[in-house]
């Protein structure tokens, strides 16, 4: 695999990946070693990660990150949502060009999603520091709080509050399944910063994010990296159906008020709707407020619905159609009520900044010729509302993510980190 800017030797040692050009070169071995060093907090026996937002492991890796960036002379600011901004000085003052992602993971996650983006930014700063290079503008590495949304729904919460997509009070009052709210965890770990979480209080000149693709395009193309042109629209809903619990053996079918009947029909309808409209629909989390038993009809059912499409108008159609179908199913379910249908996340389709994307494309060189639109949400969705934003995708094996088997090679990680460095320096040169 070769391009106009990048070539890769046939080796498994990232320290000898050769990247063309006369600019500074990242240390691939150090980058990969640091990645796995950071995964000592939250690692699982199967090689994956379980580092939920603001649990003890997340707090530990955040403190470790702060220690690492302070060694480079960075100024660290923690905002009121616990977002960490590590700023490396440039020749002039002003908003920094940022490299941001997250350190929290899914409960059964891998070592690359999010983590890679933060540590690639750290390696960029280390490279500049080692070689005595001072950028025109300040540079920053950002750790965004609660990107995954696996402990506190919705996803991308820290960047969403910074972007004023959510209020600070909304962020503080999100609770986990044990009823613990996010603000109390910020206080417990000492990450409740005094600086207001806001793009006005902490402005950015630009935002670049490295991330594994989480899909199969690059793996199928046998290409290590690509520029990302945007992100598809995404909406999350919390839904609750209320029925009436009763004995499974003594309640005739015609007298039952079973919310599971409506729920089951809805899950099938969501799949059919997504297929017909070329979108995505997922019921990824479901529960009941009451204890469950084999011989008891369930009293209520609650679930989260995830809808995605690359066009805003089509996701509108998906929502309207599924809500109408759910109303119909509930109406036919003998006394079942729809007591909640709340949109808890709403992100429109995003097109990234042409200049920032152009810097990434130039750094990627000739591979691949794809114009990738991200199917997953990222913190860059929110930064794009207030500053030029671009993303770099790195190939992951079989396109798998949110699973312990999630994997990217050391060579691809080195190439992606080099692309980040080259992209940021190119944008810096355009912005002085």
Steps between C-alpha positions, in 0.01 A plus 500: 500500500652830393387853441646833402580576861517174689661161457516204735766235535405136536564477872314472825724755671329841498831663583625438146193613306641745247298809414611722217543874524739737668287588802517364853429128545305342785650223709279203414642271765444757772149571373397135514672435832323798654166384363527169679649659813184708530287185480629366832204685652182318410648203312304174501630140491396459135726788393221755476403798709230590752573862592166669545475876533631628835541161661821450698697378196388796290607737776841327519571522128393865498752580774767308310422699184530830686838392636620411148403832342638707786840343430481670159430844645128495428253715688208285617146630537213285624158643424177461694412178312838343575627546144882526510678755277881462489642796308850499351633855435545644154679806370189708550210499742143417413267202470687173447480252214366202688538125472220340698329173582413300814640252751175339618394169344204268463454243781622235255718727290842484339831685532473732201161675480556853628817415690699500177391854415611647832838327499568584136462863605739440789755349259471804272588728792785273608641504147496878481644528851782256427598680179467850640226598253279789605175525299358834394182441701460326834408133468274308737415142584148461638348219703125533455279365781249218441529457125373144505180563693520149642483613862325832450266534202515676261834457328741789428376677811812696596552643152125554472493724807812686375318560170180616681312208344413400857477718809743454786214407731390230256851356501527509878168324557562198276495186714637150458308178565578531873356851516841670535501836321793625294567811707550300820763289322678811373512623861611163637800481268592869506411567136233764552693785341435868568518612134159505333450219249433710191644569158487866603709451814738251333502574126682280250662606174440153352444141611660185355406153618667166430274199542480140390251470215265260683395373159636279220578748220871545567553135588342394171700763309825388669568862588626623839343845515243732344354845540141522625263740327226502763275306739150366441201620702426319825210505746451315827165446671400369841167317485285347772195276465283444808284192540390305805688215659307188591533122539610323183297190574172650615453799268325405172654649186197720433532666843873572489654847482841388379732777371737240356251425223516857371876516557567184299295625205679833513850346486405317180347816354813703579713254304261505204484880496879532507536257210235673290640851554868398478564608858592339829276421796619330819338408828821472695387521860183377669388461862206502739443710810368195685664167587455231236391143561438202273135461596404868519378715212731798479359823643685742273769512234743784432757519222733723302453540126791612279416636152759604238501620141725718286209731413313705760171484310505121491569466872194724548300247297638210704403664827148592384432156358625311803312721745175444307560125491576490872179691574309244293664202672428645842139564402460136405667364814201498739558774754872560446600869514785688336614711795828629358641569156780748564769607258816498714754573225466670164795566274445620145715378215837679504724609211854575615697812409647482145832661596558272798392193301730611220794500740416142599458386140837647406664329798334166412632519144358267239324245716222433506286681241194457721287783631409355840201621698516382860216279611586551866470819700816671626587808704589664170125515427472770766828682438403538132222737610752755629837447331648341185508126562638190326549134581753232408391138490743214567426151374373248757493126451172378345344835583429383856474743792324520840636151562816356660614372157522858368848531344721727290859414410792691645600603147158644418494685831839652424387608153181650639691689767738634237203613290367683806832677551527597133137616487530717809826658385349567155200669656727692736698630201179620336380674815779732607 
